[in-house]
């Protein structure tokens, strides 16, 4: 079964002829054959890390298996999966301000043979995550509403009457307002802790700015369609950043929008409307770097519809008046900052710049020398700095490294994989399960009963035909539990078809242990 996790970027935009038919990109919802409860754990429950938010000593993770929190640098985790009000929902966005925690959740639903993503609501905590209130995903009552911007304007708004494809991908919090971007659900804000939501009126594609003093006639609509409304790419809101309580930045499929009066007026920056523009109009992340007297707004800017646009990262040192482009060709998902250093999480790994985008270094192989494991996936979705510790998240768990004068960035890595301790020495399980070999590997988790031994692991198809010998007579020590990876390929290096597979673990001369794997591509 497939569930929405995040993958912020290869999605509905290119096929959104009607917002309820947006393209679905739904990586697998990871599951374990281990007991899950709300007691403190040594690891998060999922290897799909879609969001990292850090405040002080506390780390918050958005994952394919719910929300996780650590207050001690990642030694112990509180996992909210299968607790109220989170249930088994995926996490699509997190925002933290002091003890206020805002979390958006989502899942997938089957409609007419298609698996479609659906927003399932906004969760809010005022006490650092100890207690929660849950609000439904914002939806409208009418198909079309008329918004009263001022007496001189006529603005019709598409009513978003369903939570399907209406998923909150980003959240920002100011002193009295929470801001969300929900793509098909557009940009919205709440002044009463999420009980009610109002549309944020952004400029249409044809205008570069709007003000309450203007005479305006346009449609607030991310899609056209049968209702006769004009489609505006700039109303497909995806990212939001609160620079302070007055200055709000919203990224859409049509550019970057900035307000300095709490969202009353907006100016828009696009690839087309400036002499020094952003690289592309699809803005998937916005953040701010503060270094000395420098305040730099950064954005992950990928291509929308204009062939002249490029994937890359754009930044401005003058509040958006001019933009510089860097990392051109890279698909950046998220940005992180530590003083004068900027980090970009991309499809091709983590990039680091200590000279404000003039040059970048790229991570090579990420290998944990202590666990003797490598990070198997190239791409990363999210990154954040906690003092000198840089936390990176993707579809193969968490990788962290120290970046300071005595420990160079990437010289040493710690990898956190979401394996849970075996219930007994003779137990075995595989995770994530089911899994998709298109974008992940599966790990077979076992122990050698406390003794050094030679281990053989084989994979068979449903007819018990040998598919792959993962390892054969490989020595493993008895001091710890082990993971062995299978990439979903047979012995001829071809990806196996969807279906049920069985794995066999032979430790020394002991009886084989068996488990089952479901492959879904």
Secondary structure, DSSP 4 states (H G I P E B T S, - for coil): -B------SSSGGGG-SSGGGPPP---B----SS---SS-BSS-S-S-EEEEEEETTEEEEEETTEEEEESSSSSSBEE-TTSTTTTT-EEEEEEEETTEEEEEEEEEEEETTEEEEEEEEEEEESSTTSS-EEEPPP--SSSEEEE-S-TT-EEEEE-----BTEEEEEEEE-SS-EEEEEETT-EEEESSTTSS-EE--PPPTT-SEE-TTS--EEEE-S--STT-PPP-GGGSEEEEEESSSS-EEEEETTEEEEESSTTSSEEEE-SSS-SS--S-SEEEEEEEEEETTEEEEEEEEE--S-TT---EEEEESSTTSS-EEESTT--EEEEEEETTEEEEEETTEEEEESSTTS--EE----EETTTTEE---S--SEEEEETTEEEEEETTEEEEEE-SSSS-TTSSEEEE------SSTT--EEESSSB-TTT--EEEEE--TTS-EEEEEEEE-TT--EEEEEEEEEEE-SSS-EEEEE-SB-TTSPBPPSEEEEEEEEETTSPPEEEEEEE--
